[in-house]
Amino acid sequence: MSIISEISGDGDSLLPLSWTAACTGNGVSLPPAKSNYLESVRESTAKFISSAGQTAVSISPDGAKHYVDHFDMAKFEKYVKHINSWTHQLPLVFDSMALELNLIALLDLLQLGSGFRKELHAAAGRGASDTIRFGCISLHISQTALDAKGLQALTLGDVSQHFGIPLFGEERPMVEGSSAVMVSQASLLRPLAEIILGCLHDTGKRLEQGGFSSLADFIIKMCSELPTAAHLVEKLVSAFPSLRDAAEIDGQQVYLFKKAQLIAYDVCQRFGKSDPKFAFPDIGDMTLFADNVVPAMMQHHGLIVPSDAIAAKINAGQELTLAETTAMRAASIAAAQLVVDYANSSESALKPGDIAINQATLDNYWWHEGKDPELRVLQRLASVDFARFARETFEKTYGAPTYVAAEARRSQGQDKVISIEYTTSQRDFARDSKRKVAGHMVLGIDGDNATATVLAKGVPADAESVSMLQRSPVDSSVVAVLRTASKTERFVEIWHDGALAKSIDVSSVHGEFYGDSTFGKLAWSVNGESIVYAAEKPEYDKARPEPVTPDNSGEEIAGDITDDIIGGVAGIADPRRYEVESDWGETFNGKRPPALVVLDVSSGAARVLPPPDGVSPGQAQCLDDCIVFTGYKYAVRKHGIVYCQNRPTGIYTCDFDGGNVKCLHSGSVRSPRVTPSGKGLVFLSTTPGGPHASTSELIYYDLADGSASTLVPIIATPLKKQQTVGGTQLPAGFVGIYADQLPSEPWLRVGSDPAREVLVFSSIWRSTSVVLTLDLQQRELALQTAADGTVGSNVLGANGDIVIGKCSTPAQPEMLVVGEAVCKAGSVSIQWQSIGKPATGSAQWQVLRGEGQLESVFVYPPAPGHDTRFFWTDDSAAARPLAVVPHGGPHSTYTTEYNALAAGLVQFGFGVLLVNFTGSLGFGQDAVLAQIGKMDTLSIDEIQAAASDVHARGEGDRKRTVYVGGSYSGYTGALLAGVVPGFYRALALRNPVISIGENAAMSDIPDWNYAELGLEYAFDAPPELTPAAFTAMWRASPARLVGKVTDPLLLLVGANDRRVPPPQTLSYFARLKAAGAPAQCKVYPSVGHPLDSMEAERDSFVSIVRFFAAALKK
């Protein structure tokens, strides 16, 4: 038996996918039009049990006869009457029949949560059914509106309060031995509260869309049309996905419709005697409301017999797959029909009682019987909640903290004691937010040990309001902090010895701080008297009415017409307020361009420096008498800057009052860093135009004579041996520098020579990230971490001879490392020590090399296990599903650092192939340029070659291969869907480029669309999108291949994406649907290109794994 699809096929479902496990169907189609839904349940379950389900569960005709022959009619009638009384006669007062009907229907709608039975008993001492009953009664007593609008207005807090479901659990360390903690942790029952809320919200939305005031209004109108149970069940199932209790197993549709039948039965029992429209004549045709209790009772009575494997799982309390659970439930319905048929036949000696024996009354009896103390010990069915496991996997793999900043300092007089302050970014799943957390620890280090000793660790503190901070170069106990107190309140704080010395309100001086790596930098003047930082330019005045005073009332104003109004005057806005001044694109949406701000620490006076014409300043550094900054140039428009290193820029200086602006060096330059001696600058330089990221050279600028020289050149192809190029000794295998920015504090002091200046930084080296040092005096570049794919390493900062960094692997999230720089045989060497115990996972990985520059990081689970049960159970690696995941860009790289998406898919049993095709960074400049003009051919050929190589190695199932891509790799995925249909069983594409021509007209980086095709583009005079250019773009676009797509596609779109605007993807989706292609599309509001909000991350991950479950049908 194969595991079935667990993803909803309901394309217009309003539920977030984190809720749909319990609230939508399982990818099956509804019964044919005009079908009797009760007969569909009976027939589909009988057919399944007689064919595919027979090997899982069998029914016993002899057991049915034996059971009836020994049937306790008195006990049966007692229990059924009690159930009817308990369910239908609530201990409440209702103002109308409709209100009572509405509450009963909601009780049945929410019959869910059996998978949380143990947690509920531990937290509140009651099970799922009692929890739902308790919550619904509480909602009614509190007079909460439960109509269509009221259901939609409920909050997660309301559900927690009324149903008694805790949302928060205990705080605990995120990773054992790690230097960061999980500030708050969601309760194990929080997913149940979200499921309940999602179900109520969805029901309310669908009622309102259908023009019904409440669930009772819906039921009354449906029963007025045709007063039968079958009709009501059909209408309920058709209207509400939460009632589509069905599955597809081995191609067979199995209908159960438990909750829809339960609503119809309870409505008839409660109101049928008083209102003829609820007196359903076919009430006896209903089937068993099979849940987790009744099949257990039927197994106990010998009516159904599970296979040995299923029986062993049940007895051990293990989770059953959906296929196994469905087989048990279907067998229960079929076996119950045998009991009904024999009990009501002439062959039976059973005398009829006051209550008819049918499947519905048997369900009531067995369910009540299962609550008897002596039978409560029986193991219930524990069916797995697939989406719940997906969410838990998401939280497990995405929950690790990432280190965004760190500073290490030796303690005075104690060379072996180091104080570290660090900042992490981590996801708070309880509060559904990303948080910035500051921490502090004290280490004892010993060069002979591989691990530093944690001597003390402070309590982490929330640092969300801190944009940037920096120590004074004059007194390290003085720290400047840029703090955002609210959307409109901003302060500069000066701290001394841990106490707040001064807080300066700069809210009216400028807009938001720039704290990003492109523009943001907080710098002290050399003398420690001022600080410099980047912030939004002040907003120009809006119109404000001039108050009428005795002095100006009725006054006539004489004078000449003038056009030199500056600032807002009476009733008129500043003329500059609405002039077009675009932002810097993706991630800077709606943010005014930056300006440098100089603040005098003593007086607290802050001055916004006027930016040079056509330049946005950022990355400020201070020299003795001036400010150094990167100037991002623009002419007719601003081009998106994030992820783009090829923009026209310059390294500038200006006085502290903004005057005497000079451009020291032009090109595509960034990240200036003043040398410790103050005699020069180093900065990165990339070839202007063309690829958005490529190999950088490292430039030294001599402040004395104004000359610039290359320290590390652009490398065309990896060096085969150690050699000296341009006066600098480069190591064997060196591929060039690939770094977006240099560390904020990049300078090391090595040995006793104060004139020796050593730069430490991170770079990509083939499929890994490494730490490099450059000795400026010795002109020697040295590799300081492994480049063999065993680990990925990055520098966070340096201070004296101490380096603080982080490392990770595909199996291990980030951890801090500390290094001591020493001089060995005249060369710089860093001795590393880890901090804390690494959080290793079970994943394994290897770097696979293909032809030319093709290289991939292959991450995989070594063996099947409990977590892989949904997708991989066979011991053979050749049977393991394969997820092909190329990177975006196309000029980017997957390294052997931790990747949360890959870790999550590996947890499910996938082998994950992270493909670095030709054009990836870290393989030399020639490899980058080889991609240009071949964006629609070279990379897809290599992606296919990489996937086929894994198949040939016996490391992945060629018949169960799927694809995940985003941005450029979303583009290649869409191409592959049309070029090689059938190769991938499903493709999930995040913000894919679909129509290059449309993207060129709308994207914040129109030049990308030209450059990757090898077409000319000038930043100062952007070309027209001519018919010839559009034709070239169309020929390379996936949009032209719509008619050839046959594989399932899942499109995930950020509504605020500036890089790849949504209209082209939405148009593509509409065309796919029109062509009959199996496509789904989800749009996330207020989210940009990375889909990086908490909800978008969680929902897209869960959507992807459920989508793959549906496609693979395992």
VOVO-996666 format. One record per residue (C-alpha): residue in one letter; x, y, z. Coordinates in steps of 0.5 Angstrom, whole numbers, plus 500, padded with zeros to 3 digits. Each point is the difference from the previous one (the first is absolute). Last residue first. Layout:
<sites>
AXYZ/...
</sites>
This chain:
<sites>
K508515497/K495505495/L506503497/A496506498/A496501506/A506499505/F504505496/F494505501/R500499507/V508501501/I499506496/S494503503/V503499507/F507504498/S496505497/D495501506/R506500505/E504505496/A494504498/E497501507/M507502503/S501505494/D506498496/L497499493/P507502497/H497505495/G495504504/V494498505/S495505501/P495495498/Y502493499/V497497493/K499492499/C499497493/Q498493498/A501497493/P498493497/A500503493/G493500496/A503505495/A495506504/K503498506/L507501498/R498506496/A497503507/F507498504/Y504503494/S496507501/L501499508/T508499499/Q500506495/P496504505/P504499506/P506504499/V507497500/R505505504/R495504503/D496494503/N494503504/A495495499/G505495501/V498494496/L501492501/L498496494/L499493500/L500496494/P498493498/D503497494/T497501493/V503506498/K500500492/G495505499/V503505504/L507500497/R500507497/A500503507/P506496502/S504506497/A506500496/R497501493/W495505503/M507504502/A502500493/T494502498/F499506505/A507502498/A498500492/P493504502/T504505504/L501501507/E503507500/P507500503/P502503507/A504506499/D504501506/F500493502/A502498493/Y497493498/E503495494/L497493499/G504494502/L493497502/E502500507/A502507500/Y493502497/N496497505/W504502505/D500508498/P493500502/I502500507/D494503504/S496495496/M494503496/A502501492/A505495500/N496495504/E495500494/G505499495/I503494504/S493496501/I500495505/V505502506/P499496506/N497503506/R501493504/L499494495/A498493503/L500494494/A497494500/R501493498/Y507502496/F502497494/G493499497/P500507496/V508501498/V499507496/G494503503/A501498507/L507501499/L499508498/A496501506/G505497505/T505504496/Y496506502/G499498507/S508499500/Y500507498/S495503506/G499493504/G501493499/V497493502/Y500494496/V497493501/T503493498/R496494502/K501496493/R507501500/D501497507/G506503503/E507498502/G501494496/R506504497/A497500493/H494504503/V505505503/D503501494/S493501496/A499506505/A507503499/A499499492/Q493503501/I502506504/E506501495/D496500494/I495505503/S506504502/L503501493/T493501496/D496505502/M505505503/K505499494/G502507499/I504501506/Q501493503/A507500498/L501507504/V500497507/A504494498/D505504497/Q501504506/G502494505/F496495503/G497503506/L494503497/S495496496/G500501493/T501493498/F495496504/N501499508/V494495502/L497499507/L498493499/V496498506/G499492501/F493500503/G498497506/F495505504/Q506502504/V504501494/L494505497/G501504507/A508500500/A500502492/L495506502/A504502506/N507500497/Y506500504/E506501497/T503496494/T499505495/Y495501495/T502506496/S498506496/H500503493/P494497497/G497504505/G496494502/H503493503/P498493497/V496496505/V499493497/A496496505/L501492499/P496495503/R504494503/A498493497/A508500497/A502501507/S497493502/D497499507/D493501497/T496505505/W501506496/F494506499/F496500506/R504495505/T506505499/D499502508/H499493502/G507498497/P503498493/A507501500/P506504498/P495507499/Y503504495/V504506498/F503501493/V504506499/S501501492/E505502495/L500501493/Q507504498/G502496494/E496493501/G498498507/R502500507/L496498505/V501503507/Q498495506/W495500505/Q497496506/A494502504/S499497507/G500507504/T506503504/A499506505/P507501501/K502501508/G502507502/I505505497/S505497495/Q507501500/W504503494/Q508501499/I501505495/S506501496/V504506497/S507498497/G507502502/A501492502/K494500504/C497507503/V494499504/A493502499/E495498506/G493497497/V493500503/V495495498/L492501500/M495495498/E496500494/P495494499/Q503493499/A498495495/P501504493/T507503504/S501506504/C505505502/K500507504/G505505501/I504504505/V507502499/I505502505/D507503499/G498507502/N492500498/A497497494/G493499498/L494495497/V505496496/N496494496/S502492500/G496494496/V502493502/T503494497/G500503492/D507499499/A502507501/A502500508/T501506503/Q506505501/L502501492/A505505500/L501506495/E507503501/R503507498/Q505500506/Q498507502/L492499498/D499493503/L494498497/T496495504/L495495498/V494497503/V496495496/S493498497/T499494496/S498498493/R505503496/W504504505/I495506502/S503505504/S501503508/F504505502/V507501504/L504506499/V507500503/E504507501/R507499503/A502507502/P499498508/D506495499/S499495506/G496494497/V494501496/R495506501/L493498496/W496505496/P493498498/E495504504/S494501496/P502494496/L501501492/Q493500496/D497496495/A506495499/Y503496495/I507500499/G504496495/V500493499/F507498504/G501492499/A507501502/P501507504/L502507498/Q506504501/T499507498/G504504496/G496500494/V499493500/T504495504/Q499493500/Q498494504/K497495495/K495498495/L496507501/P493500499/T498503493/A499508498/I503502507/I498508501/P506503504/V502500507/L504506503/T498505494/S503507500/A497507501/S504506500/G498506504/D507502503/A498500507/L494497500/D503493497/Y494496497/Y500493501/I496496495/L497493501/E497497494/S493497499/T498494496/S493500498/A493502502/H495504496/P503498494/G501505495/G501507502/P506503504/T506494501/T500500508/S504503505/L501499507/F503505505/V507501504/L501507502/G507504502/K504503505/G496500506/S505495503/P494495502/T498500492/V493503499/R495496497/P496501494/S494495498/R499502493/V502501493/S497499493/G504505497/S503507502/H505502505/L502506505/C494504498/K500506504/V495504504/N503506503/G494502505/G495495504/D501503506/F505495503/D504501493/C499495494/T503494497/Y498495495/I501493497/G496500494/T494496497/P497497494/R496494502/N503493498/Q500497507/C492499500/Y497495506/V496507502/I501506496/G494500496/H501506494/K499507502/R498504494/V502505495/A507501503/Y502496506/K506499504/Y501496506/G505504504/T505496505/F502504506/V506503503/I499506505/C506505501/D505503505/D503494503/L497495496/C493497501/Q496495497/A493500497/Q497494497/G494504496/P499506495/S495501495/V503504494/G497503494/D501507503/P505499506/P496499507/P498506504/L503498507/V494499505/R503503507/A499498507/A501504506/G501496506/S505505503/S505495503/V499495495/D500504494/L495496495/V502500492/V495497496/L501497493/A494500495/P496494498/P495500494/R492500503/K498493501/G494498497/N502493498/F507499502/T501492500/E499500493/G501507496/W505506502/D494505501/S497505495/E500507501/V495503495/E498507503/Y494500505/R503503506/R505505496/P495505499/D499500508/A493500501/I495505500/G494502504/A504506504/V508498498/G503494500/G508500499/I504504495/I496505495/D504503495/D495501494/T498507502/I495505497/D501507503/G497503506/A494502504/I497495505/E493503502/E498499507/G493497502/S503497506/N507500500/D502504507/P493498503/T502493499/V498494495/P504494501/E503498493/P498493497/R505495500/A502497493/K506495500/D507501502/Y506496497/E502494503/P507500503/K505496496/E499492502/A506499505/A508498499/Y505501506/V505504503/I502501507/S504506503/E505501506/G504494500/N506503497/V500495494/S493502498/W495494502/A497496495/L493497499/K499496494/G494499495/F500501493/T501493497/S500496506/D494502503/G498504506/Y498507497/F496504505/E493502499/G499507498/H504506502/V501506505/S493500503/S501493503/V507501502/D498500508/I507500503/S501495506/K506501505/A504496505/L496494500/A504495505/G504494497/D507503501/H498506496/W494500495/I499505495/E493500497/V497502493/F493500500/R494499495/E493501501/T495500495/K499492498/S502499507/A506500505/T505499494/R507500504/L507502497/V505498505/A506504502/V505496505/V505503505/S504495504/S505499494/D502507501/V504503494/P497496494/S493500503/R496494500/Q495499494/L492498500/M495499495/S493500498/V498498508/S492500501/E500492499/A506499505/D496496505/A505497505/P504494501/V501498507/G508500501/K505494499/A506499505/L506495499/V498497493/T507496499/A502501493/T500493496/A506498495/N505500506/D508501500/G499508498/D496500507/I494505501/G496502506/L493503497/V496505503/M493501497/H495505498/G493500496/A496505496/V494497496/K497503494/R493497499/K496497494/S492499501/D495495501/R499502508/A501492502/F504499494/D506505501/R504499495/Q507502501/S505506498/T507500505/T504505503/Y507499503/E504503506/I506496501/S505500506/I506497500/V505497505/K506497499/D504506499/Q498502507/G502507502/Q495504497/S495495497/R501498493/R494503495/A495497495/E495503496/A494497497/A495501494/V495496496/Y500494504/T494495497/P496497505/A497493499/G492500499/Y500498492/T501493501/K496498506/E495505499/F499498493/T500492502/E495502505/R496503495/A500494495/F499496506/R493504501/A499500492/F500492500/D496499506/V502493502/S494495502/A500497507/L495495500/R498499507/Q503495505/L496496505/V500503507/R494504499/L496493500/E500498507/P498507502/D494501495/K502505495/G500496494/E493497502/H498507498/W503500493/W498493499/Y492502502/N500506496/D503497494/L495494500/T495506500/A503503494/Q501493496/N493497502/I497497505/A493503501/I498502507/D494498504/G503492500/P500495494/K501493503/L506497498/A499493497/S504502494/E498496493/S494504499/S505506499/N500506503/A506498505/Y504497494/D499506495/V502505506/V506496502/L502499493/Q500508499/A504501506/A505496496/A500504494/I501506504/S505498505/A504497494/A500507497/R502503507/M506495500/A502501493/T500508501/T505499506/E504496496/A500504494/L501507504/T506496503/L500498507/E503503506/Q503495506/G496498506/A504494500/N493496500/I498504494/K507499496/A500493501/A493499498/I502504494/A506495498/D496494502/S494502495/P494503503/V494495502/I493503500/L494498504/G504496505/H497504506/H506504502/Q501501493/M493503499/M502504507/A506503497/P497502493/V495504505/V505504503/N504503495/D494503496/A495496496/F494504499/L496493498/T496501494/M493503499/D495497497/G495499506/I499508500/D497499493/P493503502/F504506502/A495504505/F504507500/K495503495/P494497504/D502504506/S498498508/K502493499/G506501496/F503505504/R505497504/Q501493497/C500503493/V505505501/D504495504/Y500496494/A501505495/I506503504/L503493501/Q500498492/A504507499/K505498505/K501493498/F500501492/L504493499/Y501500492/V505496498/Q503501492/Q504495498/G506501496/D505497505/I497503505/E496507499/A497503507/A494503502/D497504506/R498506496/L497503506/S505506501/P499501493/F494503501/A494502495/S500493496/V501496506/L494504503/K496499494/E501493499/V499498508/L493504499/H498497494/A501493503/A497502507/T493501496/P496506501/L501503493/E500508499/S498502507/C505495502/M505504496/K497507503/I500498507/I507497500/F503506497/D497505505/A502495505/L507501498/S499508500/S498506496/F500496493/G502504494/G505495497/Q506505501/E498501507/L499492502/R507499496/K503505505/G497498506/T502492499/D507502498/H501504506/L497495505/C504495496/G507504501/L498501507/I499493502/I507498496/E503506503/A498498507/L503493499/P506502497/R501504507/L499493504/L508499500/S501507503/A504505496/Q507501503/S503507502/V506503500/M504494497/V507500502/A506502497/S507498502/S499493499/G502494504/E493497499/V496503495/M494505500/P501500508/R493500503/E495505502/E493496502/G494500496/F496505497/L493499496/P496496506/I493497497/G495502505/F494500495/H498507502/Q506503501/S505497495/V494501494/D499507502/G508501500/L500497493/T495505498/L493500498/A498505495/Q498495495/L496496504/G496507502/K499502493/A497493498/D496499506/L503498507/A499507504/T503499506/Q495500506/S505498505/I495494502/H501498492/L507500499/S501496507/I495495497/C504499494/G507500504/F498494505/R497496494/I506501496/T504498506/D496494502/S500497493/A508501500/G501497507/R500503507/G505501505/A502507498/A508500498/A501492501/H494498497/L500505494/E507498499/K498492499/R494502496/F504504495/G499496494/S492499502/G500508498/L493500496/Q493500501/L500507499/L494500495/D496496504/L500505506/L499505495/A494497497/I497499508/L502508501/N496502494/L494496501/E499503507/L501507497/A495498495/M495497505/S499507503/D502503507/F504494502/V501498507/L506495501/P501493503/L501497493/Q494495498/H503498494/T506497501/W500497508/S492498499/N502496493/I506497503/H496498506/K494497496/V505496496/Y504498506/K493497503/E498497494/F506496499/K501498507/A493497499/M501497494/D506496502/F502496494/H503493500/D497498494/V502506496/Y507500502/H500493498/K497501493/A505506499/G506496502/D498495495/P499505495/S507503502/I503506496/S508500498/V505506501/A506502496/T500494495/Q493501498/G501508499/A502499493/S494496498/S493498504/I502505505/F500506495/K494498497/A496499506/T503507502/S498503494/E493497500/R498502507/V503507499/S497501493/E493498503/L500505505/Y502505495/N494499495/S503502493/K497505496/A507503498/P505495501/P503499507/L506505502/S507500497/V505498505/G506504502/N500499507/G494504502/T500506504/C500502508/A505495504/A506500495/T498507497/W502505506/S507501498/L498500493/P497507502/L492499499/L496504494/S500494496/D499502492/G504494497/D497495504/G504494499/S502500507/I507496501/E501493504/S501496494/I500493501/I505495503/S501494496/M497493502/
</sites>
